[in-house]
Amino acid sequence: MLEAESPYVTLLLRVRGNTDVERAALDQRRAFDRFVAELVAQAVRDGDIRPDVDAMLTARLLFGLVNSVVEWYRPVRRADTRSLADAVCAVAFDGLRTRRGPPGPSRH
């Protein structure tokens, strides 16, 4: 969707709520945020997503990851949008760290 409708998505992401139309768009975006946060919470309950991060925070981080694409992605440079979507999903849901043997104590 982001690739196909890039100009509109870019405009929507830059809305600041200065007019009635912008405030309505922000209200819709917040409602969608809550909807996605509930999907995340359900995925946590199902055991599909880690439970140690707040669902709304997870939703906002996912949106931040995806929404930042409009800042640098140029479809002309890269014809294979499927690999972009796959890369975003891989990083968002599998992370960057490789798995090496059994998990050990946290190194934070």
Secondary structure, DSSP 8 states (H G I E B T S, - for coil): -TTTTHHHHHHHHT--S-SHHHHHHHHHHHHHHHHHHHHHHHHHHTTSS-TTS-HHHHHHHHHHHHHTHHHH--GGG---HHHHHHHHHHHHHH-S----SS--S---
